[in-house]
């Protein structure tokens, strides 16, 4: 596909010792293909850097990764890249990469703190080229949903660390900004998981359960 700026595939999560990590089966996940900018911004598409083949000229044209961002620098880059052209999904098979879930990873350390999400959010929201892809009203709606998605992710990570008060605060802010049936259901599952003291879905798996599995 000579008109595409990148191609991406699937990844499967593993524990540090190589055992499969509890997760949603690949065939039940959504993998948009083509113009994925809106999906990326709304938090409906998560691309792991090890699964992507990017045209060198395109990466150089947009300036590569921003080194001033400590968190979500890959997401900010994908948004700029997706504004240049199509990102093509190659299919469920072959699996491109395995990803180890590490308890000491940088993202696990940074993601619970909401302030760490703000620089990448501001970079995307202030990008006039991205805004020009949409009308003014739709851009406002997308950016509102983008903030909601990031709030939800910060809340989710806090919940997996059993920081319940902060998780609830961030999740409720997310729902207030852009409610969705899926997040409402996950919020209810989170409350039930807290009462029972065990995770009820892989997406809300407690970090300490990984260590004692």
JOPEKA-V846946 format. One record per residue. N is the residue number from 0. RES is the residue in one small letter. SS is DSSP state (hx for helix, st for strand, lp for the rest). PSI is psi in whole degrees, 0 to 359 (* if undefined). D_LAST is the distance of its C-alpha to the last C-alpha in whole Angstrom. Layout:
{{N,RES,SS,PSI,D_LAST} {N,RES,SS,PSI,D_LAST}}
This chain:
{{0,x,lp,85,44} {1,x,lp,341,46} {2,x,lp,352,46} {3,x,lp,148,42} {4,x,lp,341,41} {5,x,st,163,37} {6,x,st,144,35} {7,x,st,158,31} {8,x,lp,202,29} {9,x,lp,160,25} {10,x,st,152,22} {11,x,st,129,18} {12,x,st,145,15} {13,x,st,154,13} {14,x,lp,170,10} {15,x,lp,332,12} {16,x,lp,2,12} {17,x,lp,353,13} {18,x,lp,148,11} {19,x,st,139,12} {20,x,lp,141,10} {21,x,lp,125,11} {22,x,lp,164,15} {23,x,lp,135,18} {24,x,lp,147,20} {25,x,hx,322,23} {26,x,hx,349,25} {27,x,hx,5,25} {28,x,lp,159,25} {29,x,lp,132,28} {30,x,lp,86,30} {31,x,lp,153,33} {32,x,lp,138,36} {33,x,st,236,39} {34,x,lp,98,40} {35,x,lp,7,36} {36,x,hx,311,38} {37,x,hx,320,37} {38,x,hx,319,34} {39,x,hx,314,33} {40,x,hx,325,34} {41,x,lp,357,33} {42,x,lp,21,30} {43,x,lp,357,29} {44,x,lp,126,29} {45,x,lp,116,26} {46,x,lp,126,27} {47,x,lp,135,25} {48,x,hx,329,28} {49,x,hx,355,27} {50,x,hx,5,28} {51,x,st,139,31} {52,x,st,116,35} {53,x,st,140,37} {54,x,lp,125,41} {55,x,hx,316,42} {56,x,hx,322,45} {57,x,hx,316,43} {58,x,hx,319,41} {59,x,hx,322,44} {60,x,hx,322,46} {61,x,lp,2,43} {62,x,lp,8,43} {63,x,lp,199,39} {64,x,lp,148,36} {65,x,lp,119,37} {66,x,lp,353,36} {67,x,lp,356,37} {68,x,lp,130,34} {69,x,lp,337,31} {70,x,lp,141,28} {71,x,lp,24,29} {72,x,hx,331,32} {73,x,hx,317,30} {74,x,hx,317,31} {75,x,hx,321,34} {76,x,hx,316,35} {77,x,hx,322,34} {78,x,hx,315,36} {79,x,hx,321,39} {80,x,hx,317,39} {81,x,hx,337,39} {82,x,lp,345,42} {83,x,lp,337,44} {84,x,lp,193,43} {85,x,lp,142,41} {86,x,st,119,37} {87,x,st,127,37} {88,x,st,128,33} {89,x,lp,351,34} {90,x,lp,166,32} {91,x,lp,329,28} {92,x,lp,143,29} {93,x,lp,154,29} {94,x,lp,130,25} {95,x,lp,324,26} {96,x,st,151,23} {97,x,st,140,20} {98,x,st,122,18} {99,x,st,132,15} {100,x,lp,110,13} {101,x,lp,132,14} {102,x,lp,335,13} {103,x,lp,22,17} {104,x,lp,154,19} {105,x,hx,319,22} {106,x,hx,323,22} {107,x,hx,329,19} {108,x,hx,324,21} {109,x,hx,325,24} {110,x,lp,330,23} {111,x,lp,338,23} {112,x,lp,115,26} {113,x,lp,323,29} {114,x,hx,333,32} {115,x,hx,339,30} {116,x,hx,340,30} {117,x,hx,319,34} {118,x,hx,315,35} {119,x,hx,320,34} {120,x,hx,313,35} {121,x,hx,323,38} {122,x,hx,318,39} {123,x,hx,317,38} {124,x,hx,335,40} {125,x,lp,3,43} {126,x,lp,108,44} {127,x,hx,331,47} {128,x,hx,320,46} {129,x,hx,316,43} {130,x,hx,327,45} {131,x,lp,345,48} {132,x,lp,345,46} {133,x,lp,158,46} {134,x,lp,163,49} {135,x,hx,315,49} {136,x,hx,318,48} {137,x,hx,323,45} {138,x,hx,318,44} {139,x,hx,318,44} {140,x,hx,316,41} {141,x,hx,317,39} {142,x,hx,326,39} {143,x,hx,316,38} {144,x,hx,330,35} {145,x,hx,313,34} {146,x,hx,319,34} {147,x,hx,319,32} {148,x,hx,319,29} {149,x,hx,321,29} {150,x,hx,317,29} {151,x,hx,317,26} {152,x,hx,318,24} {153,x,hx,319,24} {154,x,hx,319,23} {155,x,hx,316,20} {156,x,hx,322,19} {157,x,hx,321,20} {158,x,hx,317,18} {159,x,hx,338,15} {160,x,lp,7,16} {161,x,lp,29,17} {162,x,lp,78,20} {163,x,hx,319,22} {164,x,hx,313,25} {165,x,hx,322,25} {166,x,hx,314,23} {167,x,hx,319,26} {168,x,hx,313,29} {169,x,hx,320,28} {170,x,hx,319,27} {171,x,hx,324,30} {172,x,hx,321,32} {173,x,hx,313,31} {174,x,hx,326,32} {175,x,hx,329,35} {176,x,hx,321,36} {177,x,lp,96,35} {178,x,lp,146,34} {179,x,lp,152,32} {180,x,hx,321,31} {181,x,hx,314,27} {182,x,hx,326,27} {183,x,hx,318,28} {184,x,hx,317,26} {185,x,hx,325,23} {186,x,hx,317,24} {187,x,hx,319,24} {188,x,hx,322,21} {189,x,hx,318,20} {190,x,hx,320,22} {191,x,hx,321,21} {192,x,hx,321,17} {193,x,hx,317,18} {194,x,hx,322,20} {195,x,hx,341,17} {196,x,lp,19,15} {197,x,lp,150,12} {198,x,lp,142,12} {199,x,lp,357,15} {200,x,lp,144,15} {201,x,hx,327,13} {202,x,hx,335,16} {203,x,hx,32,15} {204,x,lp,132,12} {205,x,lp,136,11} {206,x,hx,322,10} {207,x,hx,338,9} {208,x,hx,334,6} {209,x,hx,327,5} {210,x,hx,336,6} {211,x,lp,16,4} {212,x,lp,*,0}}
